Amino acid sequence: MSKKLAIIATKGTLDWGYPPFILASTAAALGYDVQVFFTFYGLQLLKKKLDLQVTSLGNPGMPMPMPMPVLLQALPGMQGMMTSMMKKKMADKGVADLGELRELCQEADVKFIACQMTVDLFEMDTKDFIDGVEYAGAAMFFEFAGESDICLFI
């Protein structure tokens, strides 16, 4: 019987999209049975078109290339600029694209579960999501999470 990893993904920004996919793909490569439950803003990670942004607002730990007052960070266009800078830095360092990591997870049989309640709450169209996603409530995910060796909330 293999070990199990349960991940709850709640964030839908570029920087918060990496942890669930990196951890899930790594665990799957190590032989874990992995499920990721995407809820609230984490559902953005399941969209066919990954048009995710990054912002330093509310993230004081984000390293900036130069000191920048919070007020300047809130100016129009800053989020787009920070997103471009982050994508460039990741590409320069050879970090896999978020879509590639997501595909790697699917190829490794990581199970993606979209929270049906949240899909309904935000009136999301399931046609916007990638193929292979299951739709279920928290109770279904708890069956797996309750038996898992590791459960992470991201």
C-alpha positions in Angstrom: 0.0 0.0 0.0 1.5 3.4 -1.0 1.7 6.5 1.1 -1.0 9.2 0.5 -0.6 12.9 0.3 -3.7 15.2 0.4 -3.3 18.9 -0.6 -5.9 21.6 -0.2 -5.1 24.5 -2.7 -6.9 27.7 -1.9 -4.8 30.4 -3.6 -5.0 31.4 -7.3 -2.0 33.6 -7.9 1.1 32.8 -9.9 3.3 32.5 -6.9 0.8 30.4 -4.9 0.2 28.1 -7.8 3.6 26.5 -7.7 3.6 24.9 -4.2 0.7 22.5 -4.8 2.0 21.4 -8.2 5.6 21.0 -7.1 4.7 19.1 -4.0 2.1 16.9 -5.8 4.4 16.0 -8.7 7.3 15.3 -6.3 5.2 13.1 -4.1 3.8 11.2 -7.1 7.3 10.6 -8.4 8.2 9.2 -5.0 5.3 6.7 -5.3 2.7 8.6 -3.2 -1.0 8.4 -4.1 -1.9 12.2 -4.4 -5.1 14.2 -4.4 -5.4 18.0 -4.7 -8.6 19.6 -3.6 -9.0 23.0 -5.3 -11.3 25.4 -3.5 -12.2 29.1 -3.7 -9.4 31.0 -5.5 -7.4 27.8 -6.0 -9.8 26.9 -8.7 -8.0 29.4 -10.9 -5.2 26.8 -11.2 -7.5 24.5 -13.0 -8.5 26.9 -15.8 -7.4 26.0 -19.3 -5.9 29.4 -19.7 -3.5 30.2 -16.8 -3.5 33.9 -16.8 -2.3 34.3 -13.2 -0.8 37.4 -11.7 1.5 38.0 -8.7 1.4 41.0 -6.4 3.5 42.1 -3.4 0.5 43.7 -1.7 -0.3 41.6 1.3 2.9 39.6 0.8 5.6 41.5 2.8 8.0 38.6 2.4 8.2 38.9 -1.4 11.7 39.9 -2.3 11.8 43.0 -4.4 14.7 43.9 -6.8 14.7 47.3 -5.2 13.0 48.8 -2.1 9.6 50.0 -3.0 7.0 51.7 -0.7 3.7 50.0 -0.5 1.9 53.0 -2.0 3.9 52.6 -5.2 3.1 48.9 -5.3 -0.6 49.8 -5.5 -0.3 52.0 -8.6 -2.0 50.8 -11.8 0.3 48.6 -13.9 2.6 47.5 -11.0 1.0 44.1 -10.7 1.5 43.4 -14.4 5.1 44.6 -14.1 5.8 42.4 -11.0 4.2 39.4 -12.8 6.5 39.9 -15.8 9.5 40.3 -13.6 8.6 37.0 -11.8 8.0 35.1 -15.0 11.3 36.3 -16.4 13.2 35.4 -13.2 11.7 31.9 -13.2 12.5 31.4 -16.9 16.1 32.6 -16.3 16.5 30.2 -13.5 15.0 27.3 -15.5 11.9 26.9 -13.3 9.2 25.0 -15.1 6.1 26.8 -16.4 3.1 26.4 -14.2 1.2 24.7 -17.0 4.0 22.2 -17.5 4.0 21.3 -13.8 0.2 20.9 -13.9 0.6 18.5 -16.9 3.3 16.6 -15.1 1.0 16.1 -12.2 -1.7 14.7 -14.5 0.7 12.4 -16.2 1.7 11.1 -12.8 -1.9 10.3 -12.0 -2.4 13.1 -9.4 -6.1 13.4 -8.9 -7.5 17.0 -9.2 -10.7 17.6 -7.4 -12.6 20.9 -7.9 -14.8 22.0 -5.0 -18.3 21.7 -6.4 -19.7 24.2 -3.8 -17.2 26.8 -4.9 -17.8 26.2 -8.6 -21.5 26.8 -7.9 -20.9 29.7 -5.6 -18.9 31.7 -8.2 -21.0 30.4 -11.1 -18.0 29.1 -12.8 -18.3 27.3 -16.2 -16.7 23.9 -16.0 -15.9 24.2 -19.8 -13.2 26.7 -18.7 -11.4 24.0 -16.7 -8.8 21.4 -18.0 -9.9 17.9 -18.8 -9.6 15.2 -16.1 -10.9 17.3 -13.2 -13.4 15.7 -10.8 -16.1 17.7 -9.1 -17.0 16.9 -5.5 -17.6 18.3 -2.1 -15.4 18.4 0.9 -16.9 15.3 2.4 -15.6 13.2 -0.6 -12.1 14.7 -0.2 -12.2 14.0 3.5 -12.4 10.3 2.9 -9.0 10.4 1.2 -7.5 13.1 3.5 -8.5 11.2 6.6 -6.5 8.2 5.4 -3.5 10.2 4.1 -0.1 10.2 5.6 0.4 13.9 5.0 -2.3 16.6 4.6 -1.2 20.1 3.5 -3.2 23.3 3.3 -1.8 25.8 0.8 
